Amino acid sequence: VANVRGDVVSMVDCRAFLGERPAPHTPDRRLIVARSANGELTAGLLVDRVRGLRSIPPDRVQSPTAPLAAKAAAYMAGVADVDGRPLVVLAPDRLLLS
């Protein structure tokens, strides 16, 4: 748990949650605070790094063209093409409420 602006927030290591091996602690690791759409649940997601923030319109999110066997597939909203690169778009509520 962590204290974020006076609120106690549960923290989730995304690597452990998705069954990945632990990564070494580096200066790039970040804690992303996410809130469910209804505002009832807030959690801190520990990630390896943040390369940037993007606003992706829902109509640009497509279903993946190939089946995904990874545990992360259950938490995906789909895939979007951003600057010529495929970008996995997560469904935050599915992740937070699981």
C-alpha positions as CSV (number, residue, x, y, z in Angstrom):
1,V,0.0,0.0,0.0
2,A,1.0,3.6,-0.5
3,N,-0.2,7.0,0.7
4,V,-1.2,9.1,-2.3
5,R,-2.3,12.6,-1.5
6,G,-3.8,11.4,1.8
7,D,-5.5,8.3,0.4
8,V,-4.3,4.8,1.1
9,V,-3.9,3.1,-2.2
10,S,-3.2,-0.6,-3.0
11,M,-0.2,-1.1,-5.2
12,V,0.0,-3.9,-7.9
13,D,3.2,-4.9,-9.5
14,C,2.0,-5.5,-13.0
15,R,4.8,-8.0,-13.8
16,A,3.9,-10.2,-10.9
17,F,0.1,-9.8,-11.6
18,L,0.7,-11.0,-15.2
19,G,2.9,-13.9,-14.2
20,E,6.2,-12.3,-15.5
21,R,9.6,-12.6,-13.8
22,P,10.5,-9.7,-11.5
23,A,12.5,-6.9,-13.1
24,P,15.4,-5.2,-11.4
25,H,14.5,-1.9,-9.7
26,T,15.7,0.9,-12.0
27,P,15.1,4.7,-12.0
28,D,12.6,4.2,-14.9
29,R,10.1,2.2,-12.8
30,R,7.0,4.2,-12.2
31,L,3.8,4.0,-10.1
32,I,0.7,4.9,-12.2
33,V,-2.3,5.8,-10.1
34,A,-5.5,4.6,-11.9
35,R,-9.1,5.0,-10.9
36,S,-12.0,2.9,-12.2
37,A,-14.6,4.6,-14.4
38,N,-17.2,4.8,-11.6
39,G,-14.5,6.3,-9.2
40,E,-15.0,3.6,-6.6
41,L,-11.6,1.9,-6.9
42,T,-8.2,3.5,-7.0
43,A,-5.0,1.4,-7.4
44,G,-1.3,2.1,-8.0
45,L,0.2,0.1,-10.9
46,L,3.9,-0.5,-10.7
47,V,5.3,-0.5,-14.3
48,D,8.8,-0.9,-15.8
49,R,8.7,2.5,-17.5
50,V,6.4,5.0,-19.1
51,R,7.4,6.0,-22.7
52,G,4.7,8.6,-23.0
53,L,1.0,9.4,-22.7
54,R,-1.4,9.2,-25.6
55,S,-5.1,10.0,-26.0
56,I,-6.5,7.3,-28.3
57,P,-10.1,7.7,-29.5
58,P,-12.2,4.6,-29.0
59,D,-12.9,4.3,-32.7
60,R,-9.2,3.7,-33.4
61,V,-9.0,0.7,-31.0
62,Q,-9.3,-2.5,-33.0
63,S,-9.5,-6.2,-32.0
64,P,-6.2,-7.9,-32.3
65,T,-5.7,-9.7,-35.7
66,A,-4.0,-12.8,-34.1
67,P,-5.2,-14.7,-31.0
68,L,-3.2,-13.8,-27.8
69,A,-2.3,-16.5,-25.3
70,A,-0.7,-14.1,-22.8
71,K,-2.5,-13.5,-19.5
72,A,-2.5,-9.8,-20.5
73,A,-5.0,-10.6,-23.3
74,A,-7.9,-10.7,-20.7
75,Y,-7.2,-7.1,-19.8
76,M,-6.9,-5.7,-23.3
77,A,-9.3,-3.4,-24.9
78,G,-7.6,-3.9,-28.3
79,V,-4.8,-2.6,-30.4
80,A,-4.3,0.8,-32.0
81,D,-1.9,2.0,-34.7
82,V,0.0,4.9,-33.3
83,D,2.6,6.6,-35.5
84,G,2.9,3.4,-37.6
85,R,3.4,1.1,-34.5
86,P,0.9,-1.2,-33.0
87,L,0.1,-0.2,-29.4
88,V,-1.7,-2.5,-27.0
89,V,-4.6,-0.7,-25.3
90,L,-5.5,-2.0,-21.8
91,A,-9.0,-1.9,-20.4
92,P,-8.3,-0.2,-17.0
93,D,-11.6,-1.3,-15.3
94,R,-11.0,-4.9,-16.2
95,L,-7.5,-4.7,-14.8
96,L,-8.5,-2.8,-11.6
97,L,-11.6,-4.9,-10.8
98,S,-10.0,-8.3,-11.3
